[in-house]
Amino acid sequence: MSPDNTSDLPELWSHVPHTHLRYRAGDKVADIDAEATPGFTGSKSDAPALMAERNERFAGLQEMLYANSRSGDHRSVLLVLQGMDTAGKGGIVKHVVGASNPQGIQYKSFGKPTPEELSHHYLWRINKALPAAGHIGVFDRSHYEDVLIVRVHNLVAPNVWGARYDEINAFEQDLVDAGTTIVKVAMFVSLAEQKKRLAERLDRPDKYWKYNPADIDERLKWPRYQEAYQAMLDKTSTAYAPWYIVPCNRKWYSRLAVLELMIEALKSLDLKWPPANFDVDAEKKRLAQA
Amino acid sequence: MSPDNTSDLPELWSHVPHTHLRYRAGDKVADIDAEATPGFTGSKSDAPALMAERNERFAGLQEMLYANSRSGDHRSVLLVLQGMDTAGKGGIVKHVVGASNPQGIQYKSFGKPTPEELSHHYLWRINKALPAAGHIGVFDRSHYEDVLIVRVHNLVAPNVWGARYDEINAFEQDLVDAGTTIVKVAMFVSLAEQKKRLAERLDRPDKYWKYNPADIDERLKWPRYQEAYQAMLDKTSTAYAPWYIVPCNRKWYSRLAVLELMIEALKSLDLKWPPANFDVDAEKKRLAQA
């Protein structure tokens, strides 16, 4: 398969995810139907074959991004995954990101900050994990925790977290200016579906490790998280780094959608295989004699 | 599929790779047949289905390793890949490591040291890249470059690189003592096959980026590299961190072989799903009411 930049969105998509799922001013978190499959006309049974095909497309583009960095191209891509527990961030990492070459992936999960991290500015640990040229960075949670869990739990004063929205926008503007394409995915699962998923973790000994009693504490703060997500979308969805709203009750849909968002991000870089930075014929002769 | 620790080596293997491919005192690099497929009775046509099946097994075990780290298990696995250019290190990363969840993988490629790296001890950058608990670290080249390219090019005095074998052994002993299982893979491609693979990179514009004129300079030093590899095997294949010799002219074979080495390493940890570190029934009740 020879990756190129022409439109190749599969016909099962009636609407292009990167425009259709993009947050628009006025969108309300309370109105999101987590069960929906916006823009997709197919069904679950279409997903496996489509995932396989588009994973290959993604992997081809990722290799091209990586290849270009060897010739001095400084661009990179950053996937930011935010969502409540069980929204399926791990599944995106495994099934979407996992399809590409580990060589070009920089994955980072942001948990509770360590004492060292807390002793720095909240963007310190974020900066350290930014993708190198040619790489796809994947943030499993991110700097947005600093306006989500931090806001909900009052971990810092309101004027402190309140100032972060502008700060994050400025930070992301710098990243974009430096050549990073940012894909911010807000993943929404319904309260009922979350209950089902947490119950499954409690029913299966091979899932216990994914369960954390604190998840229920967070669940009980759902309305406050909705507010915090709403503010995050309203204040940090910018032209240069927009949020995408992905309904996640159907895992197969959310994975297909994020996969298309990533493909589109890579296609927007208008990548080509880099030209040789050596004399091909001369090298052929050297090799023949070596 | 429920991973367990019983022997499940596919029948197409007549000999267990982790004993059959292990370096033995007296093994000579000059005698290695890079074309061979030691221990494997199948053929190339068997490879795709077998890779898919064993990749799944590998991914299952990797998840279990990761899961255990959440309950305080500090163990990790480190795959060290060494080989001449075109031996197929990248293919191992893509097709073997790539089958597992990026969440649990720490990939690091060691190229020419940066000025900062050079200002430190040669193990400084190695230490920084060691896998965290529950992770599989992948070294694409490694500290062994410090007794390979460094030795061949006389980048430091002989007494300096000469002291490194013992130092590396002590370093690896510490890692093993701290809970890291080290899988060291020496990949061997023949001179003729290397020529073919370099020629392909020069024939295909989508492969130019993998070509480096310096590869031919290294190729011309083949006999000196053979000496350096021989010394590396003789001096650093220890009971606690043995080298495995993998013939790599047939990519499908080398990938299957390394995959089995990794599966075996994970099986040797005798992993089980970690027990719940919370009261399952109490949490079920809390969830029902949440």
Interface residues (C-beta under 8 A of the other chain):
Chain A: S2 A67 N68 R70 S71 G90 V93 K94 V97 G98 S100 N101 P102 Q103 I105 Y107 S109 V138 D140 K195 L198 A199 L202 P205 D206 Y208 W209 K210 Y211 P213 I216 R219 L220 W273 P274 P275 A276 F278 V280 E283 K284 R286 L287 A290
Chain B: S2 A67 N68 R70 S71 G90 V93 K94 V97 G98 S100 N101 P102 Q103 I105 Y107 S109 V138 D140 K195 L198 A199 L202 P205 D206 Y208 W209 K210 Y211 P213 I216 R219 L220 W273 P274 P275 A276 F278 V280 E283 K284 R286 L287 A290
